[in-house]
Amino acid sequence: MSRHSRPNTPLRIALAVISVLLIVVLMAVTLIYRPSWLHADTPTVERSSVGRTVSPRQRQTYCPSRMTIADTDAYGDSEYQASNGNIASSARYAAFGSVFHSSVASMGADMTASVSMLDKKDDSSDDIFVASGNVDDGSRLQDTRLLTASNGTGAVSSVMSWATDGDLKGVSAASCVVPALKQAFLLSGTKTGLTQQLVVANPSAKDTSVTIRIWGSDKSGALALSTGSTLTVASGKETVLNLSAAASGQDALYATVTGTDTPVAAIVRTVSMDGLTSKGSDYALPNNAFAKSLALYGLNGGDHATLYLYTSRKTDVTVSWIDSKGAQQTNQQELKANRASAIDLGDVPKSATGIAIAASEPVSATAKISDDGPDGQSDFALVNASAPAKISAIAVPDQSTATVGFVNTADGDRTAIVTAYDTDGKQVDRREIAIRPSASTSVRIADINDGDVAAIRLKDPAQAMVWNLRVGQKDVSGAKLAGLAIIGAVDLKEAREQVWANQDMTVVR
């Protein structure tokens, strides 16, 4: 043994004892306390979030049933009973772009028992799905499956009803609507003789409820509704609320319909009577457009125009008539915040075909366009003012007569491409529309392919034009009755949603 090893032996023993004690202490600590950073299933970052932009490949659109009066009960003298008369209806269903399949079924029915639409003849984007039908026995639900989600792809359908006797003389028409969690309406008030029926449809597989809020013209702020503010809508069913009873005596209404957990589709059936004299009917559609600059087309000289507006802030607004030469100011006033307003614009000038609205703060606007017939009878159209879209389309109702019109909202000359398709889904016309600043132009459907037009699409790269379809019906015009409706264009912009996935692995400890 080395003479130098003996003095080191106690030191080695001491170090060994200390090491053993440290190991024992560490083992005891780990048995009692384990920090989260030692967990095998805990990520390096305690919580992380990943975002993705997604686009749905299934589209649903709700097409309302034909127009009907609120009360069809037979009581009293038959001469004074309310009647739907000889009401009839038609529907046109169309689907554009990269579509795999599109079908139509009665609301609440099994889609496997649906009416399939025409197949494409090839993969060209210029071919579309088209079908015709009616909504005599109830509303319809159109289900469209997309191959890819992109701009220019989607469903654009419409319905129309008409009558030459009874209390619904004239024409009513509307684009089919997409279910949403929140929808807003600008309505023509609830004065005597006006009936406003809100129809809420639930296309989902589970029951849901919606909350109704209404702002009137008398004062700022939401009204307290006499009928309650919540509706329950069963799966595959529709529920009706009489807005005239809920908020009576208003010159204008702004109403919102908000779903709690599933999208719903909603429209408002508006019927006007003066005693026993029919004053027209139409569908009011959701109006979610808020902007400082809005426009609409669909006027004829001699019509009577009333504008309904709503803003959440005090706003100065200027209203102008639009014709083929440009814009001419007709009204300027201040709007109060959180209140619906009605502006009577009077008779439409002979050359005017559209209305432009310019505001200092974003507003929502809807116009009521009225036309007089014989013996006091009249009809009206409700049309939402809108902002331009790059790609949009309109389905032309079956058995209608129509004029399509365009308004250039830009401060310079603009051009756009209009394409028309027949009832077989084939392209039958393609033309360039050039319009001067703040001016309008129109094309009669009868002048395109001898009137065989089922759908029209507008490509507007400059995003400057607003367009609408003013429709009539030959039986109504043949009876010398007033009959008009206006259908707005549907934006074919790709629907996008941002979805966030939040990671927190500590939930599996």
C-alpha positions as CSV (number, residue, x, y, z in Angstrom):
1,M,0.0,0.0,0.0
2,S,1.3,3.5,-0.9
3,R,2.2,5.7,2.0
4,H,0.2,8.5,0.4
5,S,-3.2,6.7,0.3
6,R,-3.7,6.4,4.1
7,P,-4.3,10.2,4.7
8,N,-6.9,10.3,1.8
9,T,-9.1,7.5,3.0
10,P,-11.2,9.6,5.5
11,L,-11.8,12.2,2.9
12,R,-13.0,9.6,0.4
13,I,-15.4,8.1,3.0
14,A,-16.8,11.6,3.8
15,L,-17.4,12.4,0.1
16,A,-19.1,9.1,-0.5
17,V,-21.4,9.6,2.5
18,I,-22.3,13.2,1.3
19,S,-23.0,11.9,-2.2
20,V,-25.3,9.2,-0.9
21,L,-27.2,11.7,1.3
22,L,-27.6,14.1,-1.6
23,I,-29.0,11.3,-3.8
24,V,-31.4,10.3,-1.0
25,V,-32.6,13.8,-0.6
26,L,-33.2,14.4,-4.3
27,M,-35.1,11.1,-4.5
28,A,-37.3,12.2,-1.6
29,V,-37.9,15.6,-3.2
30,T,-38.9,14.1,-6.6
31,L,-41.4,11.8,-4.8
32,I,-43.1,14.8,-3.1
33,Y,-42.8,17.5,-5.8
34,R,-42.6,17.2,-9.6
35,P,-42.5,20.5,-11.6
36,S,-44.5,20.7,-14.8
37,W,-41.4,20.9,-16.9
38,L,-40.5,17.4,-15.9
39,H,-43.8,16.0,-17.2
40,A,-43.3,13.8,-20.3
41,D,-46.7,15.0,-21.8
42,T,-46.1,18.7,-21.3
43,P,-45.1,20.8,-24.3
44,T,-42.1,23.2,-24.2
45,V,-44.6,26.0,-24.5
46,E,-47.3,25.9,-21.8
47,R,-50.1,27.0,-24.3
48,S,-49.9,27.5,-28.0
49,S,-52.4,28.5,-30.7
50,V,-52.5,27.6,-34.4
51,G,-54.7,29.5,-36.9
52,R,-56.1,28.2,-40.2
53,T,-58.2,29.9,-42.9
54,V,-60.9,27.5,-44.0
55,S,-63.7,27.6,-46.6
56,P,-66.8,25.4,-46.5
57,R,-67.5,23.1,-49.4
58,Q,-71.1,22.7,-48.7
59,R,-73.6,25.6,-49.3
60,Q,-77.2,25.7,-48.3
61,T,-79.7,28.3,-49.5
62,Y,-83.3,28.7,-48.3
63,C,-86.0,29.6,-50.9
64,P,-89.2,30.9,-49.2
65,S,-92.6,29.6,-50.2
66,R,-95.0,31.6,-52.3
67,M,-96.5,34.8,-50.9
68,T,-99.4,34.5,-48.5
69,I,-101.6,36.7,-46.4
70,A,-101.3,36.6,-42.7
71,D,-104.9,35.5,-42.0
72,T,-106.8,33.2,-44.3
73,D,-109.6,32.2,-41.9
74,A,-113.1,32.3,-43.5
75,Y,-115.5,34.3,-41.4
76,G,-118.1,37.0,-42.0
77,D,-119.5,37.9,-45.5
78,S,-117.4,36.2,-48.2
79,E,-117.2,39.5,-50.0
80,Y,-115.0,40.9,-47.2
81,Q,-112.9,37.8,-46.5
82,A,-109.2,38.0,-47.1
83,S,-108.0,35.7,-49.9
84,N,-104.8,34.6,-51.6
85,G,-106.7,34.6,-54.9
86,N,-105.1,32.7,-57.8
87,I,-101.6,33.0,-56.4
88,A,-99.0,31.0,-58.4
89,S,-95.2,30.7,-58.1
90,S,-92.0,29.7,-59.9
91,A,-88.5,29.0,-58.8
92,R,-85.1,29.0,-60.5
93,Y,-82.1,27.2,-59.0
94,A,-78.6,27.8,-60.2
95,A,-75.1,26.8,-59.1
96,F,-71.9,28.3,-60.5
97,G,-68.3,27.2,-60.7
98,S,-66.5,24.2,-59.3
99,V,-69.7,22.3,-58.3
100,F,-69.8,18.5,-57.7
101,H,-73.6,18.3,-57.0
102,S,-76.5,20.5,-56.3
103,S,-80.0,19.4,-55.2
104,V,-83.3,20.8,-54.0
105,A,-85.8,19.4,-51.5
106,S,-88.8,20.6,-49.5
107,M,-87.8,22.3,-46.2
108,G,-87.4,19.6,-43.6
109,A,-87.4,16.7,-46.1
110,D,-84.7,14.1,-46.5
111,M,-82.2,15.4,-49.1
112,T,-82.0,11.8,-50.5
113,A,-85.5,12.3,-51.8
114,S,-84.6,15.6,-53.4
115,V,-84.8,16.8,-57.0
116,S,-81.4,16.7,-58.5
117,M,-80.3,19.5,-60.8
118,L,-78.9,19.2,-64.3
119,D,-75.5,17.6,-64.6
120,K,-72.7,19.6,-66.2
121,K,-71.8,18.6,-69.7
122,D,-68.1,19.1,-69.2
123,D,-65.7,20.7,-66.7
124,S,-65.9,24.2,-68.2
125,S,-66.5,27.0,-65.7
126,D,-68.9,28.5,-68.3
127,D,-71.4,25.6,-67.7
128,I,-73.6,25.9,-64.7
129,F,-76.2,23.8,-62.9
130,V,-79.8,25.0,-63.6
131,A,-83.2,23.7,-62.7
132,S,-86.7,25.2,-62.5
133,G,-89.7,24.5,-60.3
134,N,-92.2,26.2,-57.9
135,V,-92.8,26.8,-54.2
136,D,-96.5,26.3,-54.2
137,D,-96.5,23.7,-51.5
138,G,-93.8,25.2,-49.3
139,S,-90.3,26.5,-49.0
140,R,-87.3,24.7,-50.5
141,L,-83.7,24.0,-49.3
142,Q,-81.0,23.9,-51.9
143,D,-77.9,21.9,-51.0
144,T,-74.7,22.4,-53.1
145,R,-71.5,20.5,-52.8
146,L,-68.3,22.1,-54.1
147,L,-65.2,20.5,-55.5
148,T,-63.2,23.5,-54.5
149,A,-64.0,26.7,-52.6
150,S,-63.1,29.7,-54.8
151,N,-64.4,33.1,-55.9
152,G,-67.2,32.7,-58.5
153,T,-68.4,29.4,-57.0
154,G,-71.7,29.1,-55.2
155,A,-75.5,28.8,-55.5
156,V,-77.7,31.7,-56.8
157,S,-81.4,30.9,-56.9
158,S,-84.7,32.9,-56.8
159,V,-88.4,32.5,-56.3
160,M,-91.4,34.5,-57.6
161,S,-95.1,34.6,-57.0
162,W,-97.9,36.5,-58.7
163,A,-101.7,36.9,-58.7
164,T,-104.3,38.7,-60.8
165,D,-107.1,38.5,-58.2
166,G,-107.5,38.3,-54.4
167,D,-105.5,40.4,-52.0
168,L,-102.1,39.7,-53.4
169,K,-102.5,41.2,-56.9
170,G,-99.1,41.9,-58.4
171,V,-95.6,40.3,-58.3
172,S,-93.3,39.3,-55.4
173,A,-89.8,37.9,-55.9
174,A,-86.6,37.3,-54.0
175,S,-83.2,35.7,-54.1
176,C,-82.8,32.6,-51.9
177,V,-80.9,33.3,-48.7
178,V,-78.0,31.7,-47.0
179,P,-78.4,30.7,-43.3
180,A,-76.4,32.8,-40.9
181,L,-76.0,33.3,-37.2
182,K,-77.0,37.0,-37.5
183,Q,-79.2,38.8,-40.0
184,A,-80.6,42.3,-40.2
185,F,-83.6,43.8,-41.9
186,L,-84.7,47.3,-42.9
187,L,-88.5,47.3,-43.1
188,S,-91.3,49.6,-44.3
189,G,-92.9,50.1,-40.9
190,T,-96.0,48.9,-39.2
191,K,-98.6,51.6,-39.8
192,T,-102.2,50.6,-40.4
193,G,-102.7,48.4,-43.4
194,L,-99.1,47.0,-43.4
195,T,-98.4,43.4,-42.2
196,Q,-94.8,42.3,-41.6
197,Q,-94.4,38.6,-41.0
198,L,-90.9,37.4,-40.0
199,V,-90.3,33.8,-41.1
200,V,-87.4,32.0,-39.5
201,A,-86.3,28.6,-40.9
202,N,-84.0,26.2,-39.2
203,P,-82.4,23.8,-41.7
204,S,-80.1,22.2,-39.1
205,A,-80.6,18.8,-37.4
206,K,-81.3,20.2,-34.0
207,D,-83.8,22.6,-32.4
208,T,-82.6,26.2,-31.8
209,S,-83.7,29.5,-30.6
210,V,-83.2,33.1,-31.9
211,T,-83.3,36.5,-30.3
212,I,-85.2,39.3,-32.0
213,R,-84.3,43.0,-31.5
214,I,-86.1,45.9,-33.2
215,W,-85.3,49.6,-33.5
216,G,-88.2,51.9,-34.6
217,S,-88.6,55.4,-36.0
218,D,-90.1,57.1,-32.9
219,K,-87.0,57.1,-30.7
220,S,-83.4,55.9,-30.5
221,G,-82.6,52.5,-28.9
222,A,-84.1,49.0,-29.1
223,L,-87.9,48.7,-28.5
224,A,-89.5,46.6,-25.9
225,L,-91.5,44.0,-27.9
226,S,-95.0,43.2,-26.8
227,T,-94.7,39.6,-28.1
228,G,-91.3,38.7,-26.5
229,S,-87.9,38.7,-28.0
230,T,-87.1,35.0,-28.3
231,L,-88.3,32.4,-30.8
232,T,-87.8,28.7,-30.7
233,V,-87.5,27.0,-34.1
234,A,-87.6,23.2,-34.4
235,S,-85.3,21.2,-36.6
236,G,-86.3,21.4,-40.3
237,K,-89.2,23.7,-39.4
238,E,-90.2,27.4,-39.8
239,T,-91.6,29.8,-37.1
240,V,-93.5,33.0,-37.9
241,L,-93.6,36.2,-35.8
242,N,-95.9,39.1,-36.6
243,L,-93.7,42.1,-36.4
244,S,-96.7,44.4,-36.8
245,A,-98.0,43.2,-33.5
246,A,-94.6,43.2,-31.8
247,A,-93.8,46.8,-32.7
248,S,-96.8,48.6,-34.0
249,G,-97.2,52.2,-35.2
250,Q,-93.7,52.7,-36.6
251,D,-92.7,54.4,-39.9
252,A,-89.7,52.2,-40.3
253,L,-88.1,49.2,-38.5
254,Y,-84.6,47.9,-38.2
255,A,-84.7,44.3,-36.9
256,T,-81.9,41.8,-36.1
257,V,-82.3,38.0,-35.9
258,T,-79.5,36.3,-34.0
259,G,-79.2,32.5,-33.6
260,T,-77.8,31.1,-30.4
261,D,-75.9,28.0,-31.7
262,T,-76.8,27.3,-35.3
263,P,-77.3,29.4,-38.4
264,V,-80.9,30.1,-39.4
265,A,-82.5,31.6,-42.6
266,A,-85.0,34.4,-42.4
267,I,-87.2,36.6,-44.6
268,V,-90.1,39.0,-43.9
269,R,-93.3,38.8,-45.9
270,T,-94.7,42.3,-46.3
271,V,-98.3,42.8,-47.4
272,S,-100.1,46.2,-47.7
273,M,-103.9,46.7,-47.9
274,D,-106.1,49.8,-47.9
275,G,-109.4,48.5,-46.8
276,L,-110.4,45.9,-49.5
277,T,-107.9,47.4,-52.0
278,S,-104.6,45.5,-52.6
279,K,-101.6,47.7,-52.3
280,G,-99.0,45.1,-53.1
281,S,-96.7,42.6,-51.4
282,D,-93.0,41.6,-51.4
283,Y,-90.3,39.7,-49.6
284,A,-87.9,41.7,-47.5
285,L,-84.5,40.0,-47.4
286,P,-81.6,40.3,-44.9
287,N,-79.7,43.5,-45.4
288,N,-76.2,43.2,-43.8
289,A,-74.5,45.9,-45.9
290,F,-73.2,48.9,-44.0
291,A,-71.1,51.4,-46.0
292,K,-70.6,55.1,-46.6
293,S,-71.5,54.6,-50.3
294,L,-74.4,52.4,-51.5
295,A,-76.5,52.2,-54.6
296,L,-79.4,50.3,-56.2
297,Y,-81.1,49.9,-59.6
298,G,-84.7,49.1,-60.6
299,L,-86.6,52.4,-60.9
300,N,-88.9,53.6,-63.7
301,G,-90.1,57.1,-64.3
302,G,-93.4,57.6,-62.5
303,D,-92.7,55.1,-59.7
304,H,-92.9,56.4,-56.1
305,A,-89.8,55.9,-54.0
306,T,-89.3,55.7,-50.2
307,L,-85.9,55.1,-48.6
308,Y,-85.4,53.4,-45.3
309,L,-82.1,53.9,-43.4
310,Y,-80.4,52.9,-40.2
311,T,-77.1,54.0,-38.7
312,S,-75.4,53.3,-35.3
313,R,-74.0,56.9,-35.3
314,K,-75.3,60.3,-36.1
315,T,-74.8,60.7,-39.8
316,D,-75.2,63.2,-42.7
317,V,-76.6,61.4,-45.7
318,T,-77.0,62.6,-49.3
319,V,-79.4,60.8,-51.8
320,S,-79.2,61.2,-55.5
321,W,-81.1,60.0,-58.6
322,I,-79.1,58.1,-61.2
323,D,-79.7,58.0,-64.9
324,S,-77.7,57.3,-68.0
325,K,-75.9,60.6,-67.8
326,G,-75.0,60.7,-64.1
327,A,-76.2,61.6,-60.6
328,Q,-78.5,64.4,-59.5
329,Q,-78.9,65.2,-55.8
330,T,-82.5,65.0,-54.5
331,N,-82.3,64.9,-50.7
332,Q,-79.9,65.7,-47.9
333,Q,-80.4,65.3,-44.2
334,E,-79.1,64.2,-40.8
335,L,-79.9,60.8,-39.4
336,K,-80.0,60.1,-35.7
337,A,-78.1,57.2,-34.2
338,N,-79.7,53.9,-33.4
339,R,-83.0,54.8,-35.0
340,A,-84.7,53.7,-38.3
341,S,-85.6,56.5,-40.6
342,A,-87.9,56.9,-43.6
343,I,-87.3,59.4,-46.4
344,D,-90.1,60.0,-48.9
345,L,-88.3,60.7,-52.1
346,G,-91.6,61.3,-54.0
347,D,-92.2,60.4,-57.7
348,V,-89.2,59.1,-59.6
349,P,-88.0,61.5,-62.5
350,K,-88.7,60.2,-66.0
351,S,-85.1,59.3,-66.8
352,A,-84.0,58.0,-63.3
353,T,-83.2,54.3,-63.0
354,G,-81.3,54.1,-59.7
355,I,-80.5,55.7,-56.4
356,A,-77.1,56.5,-54.9
357,I,-76.6,57.1,-51.1
358,A,-73.5,58.9,-49.7
359,A,-73.1,59.2,-45.9
360,S,-70.5,60.5,-43.5
361,E,-70.7,57.3,-41.4
362,P,-71.6,53.7,-42.5
363,V,-75.4,53.3,-43.1
364,S,-77.7,50.5,-44.2
365,A,-80.4,51.3,-46.7
366,T,-83.5,49.7,-48.3
367,A,-85.9,51.3,-50.9
368,K,-89.6,50.7,-51.4
369,I,-90.5,51.3,-55.1
370,S,-94.3,51.6,-55.8
371,D,-96.3,51.5,-59.0
372,D,-100.0,52.3,-59.4
373,G,-102.5,50.2,-61.2
374,P,-106.2,50.6,-62.0
375,D,-109.0,51.2,-59.4
376,G,-106.5,52.1,-56.6
377,Q,-104.6,48.9,-56.9
378,S,-100.8,49.2,-56.6
379,D,-97.7,47.0,-56.1
380,F,-94.3,47.6,-54.6
381,A,-90.8,46.2,-54.6
382,L,-88.4,46.1,-51.7
383,V,-84.7,46.3,-52.7
384,N,-81.6,46.5,-50.5
385,A,-79.0,49.1,-51.4
386,S,-75.6,47.3,-51.8
387,A,-71.9,47.8,-52.4
388,P,-70.1,46.4,-55.6
389,A,-68.7,42.9,-55.8
390,K,-66.0,41.5,-58.1
391,I,-68.1,38.5,-59.1
392,S,-71.8,38.2,-58.6
393,A,-74.9,36.6,-60.2
394,I,-78.7,36.6,-60.4
395,A,-81.0,33.7,-61.2
396,V,-83.9,34.9,-63.5
397,P,-87.2,33.6,-62.2
398,D,-89.1,31.2,-64.5
399,Q,-92.1,32.8,-66.3
400,S,-90.9,36.3,-65.5
401,T,-90.3,39.3,-67.7
402,A,-87.3,41.3,-66.6
403,T,-84.8,44.1,-67.2
404,V,-81.3,43.9,-65.8
405,G,-79.7,47.2,-64.9
406,F,-76.2,48.4,-63.8
407,V,-75.0,51.4,-61.8
408,N,-71.4,52.6,-61.8
409,T,-70.6,53.9,-58.4
410,A,-67.0,55.0,-59.3
411,D,-65.9,58.5,-60.2
412,G,-64.5,57.4,-63.5
413,D,-65.5,55.3,-66.5
414,R,-65.8,51.6,-65.8
415,T,-66.4,48.4,-67.7
416,A,-67.5,44.9,-66.7
417,I,-68.3,41.6,-68.4
418,V,-71.9,40.3,-68.4
419,T,-72.5,36.6,-69.2
420,A,-76.0,35.1,-69.7
421,Y,-76.9,31.3,-69.5
422,D,-80.0,29.5,-70.8
423,T,-82.2,26.9,-69.1
424,D,-79.8,24.2,-70.1
425,G,-76.9,26.0,-68.4
426,K,-75.2,26.9,-71.6
427,Q,-73.7,30.3,-72.3
428,V,-75.9,32.3,-74.7
429,D,-74.5,35.8,-74.4
430,R,-71.4,37.6,-73.4
431,R,-71.0,41.4,-73.6
432,E,-69.0,44.2,-72.2
433,I,-70.8,46.9,-70.3
434,A,-69.2,50.4,-70.2
435,I,-70.8,53.1,-68.0
436,R,-69.9,56.7,-67.3
437,P,-69.2,57.9,-63.7
438,S,-72.2,57.7,-61.4
439,A,-74.4,56.6,-64.3
440,S,-76.5,53.6,-65.2
441,T,-77.5,51.4,-68.1
442,S,-79.9,48.5,-68.7
443,V,-80.6,45.5,-70.9
444,R,-84.0,43.8,-71.5
445,I,-83.9,40.0,-70.9
446,A,-86.2,39.6,-74.0
447,D,-83.3,41.0,-76.1
448,I,-81.0,38.2,-75.0
449,N,-81.5,34.7,-76.6
450,D,-85.2,35.5,-77.3
451,G,-85.7,35.7,-73.6
452,D,-84.5,32.2,-72.8
453,V,-82.2,33.3,-69.9
454,A,-82.0,31.4,-66.6
455,A,-79.0,33.1,-64.9
456,I,-76.7,36.1,-65.4
457,R,-73.2,36.6,-64.0
458,L,-71.2,39.9,-63.7
459,K,-67.4,40.0,-63.6
460,D,-66.4,43.4,-62.3
461,P,-62.6,43.5,-61.7
462,A,-62.7,47.2,-60.7
463,Q,-65.5,46.4,-58.2
464,A,-67.4,49.5,-59.2
465,M,-70.9,48.3,-60.3
466,V,-74.1,47.6,-58.4
467,W,-76.8,45.8,-60.4
468,N,-80.4,44.5,-59.9
469,L,-83.1,42.7,-61.9
470,R,-86.5,44.3,-62.2
471,V,-89.1,41.6,-62.8
472,G,-92.7,41.5,-63.9
473,Q,-95.0,38.7,-65.1
474,K,-97.0,38.5,-68.3
475,D,-100.3,37.4,-66.7
476,V,-100.2,40.4,-64.4
477,S,-99.3,42.9,-67.1
478,G,-101.9,41.3,-69.4
479,A,-104.6,42.0,-66.7
480,K,-103.5,45.7,-66.8
481,L,-102.4,45.4,-63.1
482,A,-99.4,47.0,-61.5
483,G,-96.8,44.2,-60.8
484,L,-93.1,44.6,-60.0
485,A,-90.3,43.1,-57.9
486,I,-86.6,43.7,-57.8
487,I,-84.0,41.0,-57.2
488,G,-80.5,42.0,-56.0
489,A,-77.3,40.3,-57.1
490,V,-75.7,37.7,-54.9
491,D,-71.9,38.0,-54.2
492,L,-70.0,34.9,-55.3
493,K,-67.0,35.7,-53.1
494,E,-65.4,32.7,-51.4
495,A,-66.6,32.3,-47.9
496,R,-63.7,32.2,-45.4
497,E,-63.4,31.7,-41.7
498,Q,-60.4,31.8,-39.4
499,V,-60.3,28.8,-37.1
500,W,-58.0,28.7,-34.1
501,A,-56.7,25.5,-32.4
502,N,-55.5,26.2,-28.8
503,Q,-53.1,23.6,-27.4
504,D,-53.0,22.9,-23.7
505,M,-51.5,19.4,-23.0
506,T,-51.7,19.9,-19.2
507,V,-55.3,18.7,-19.4
508,V,-54.1,15.1,-19.7
509,R,-51.9,15.1,-16.6
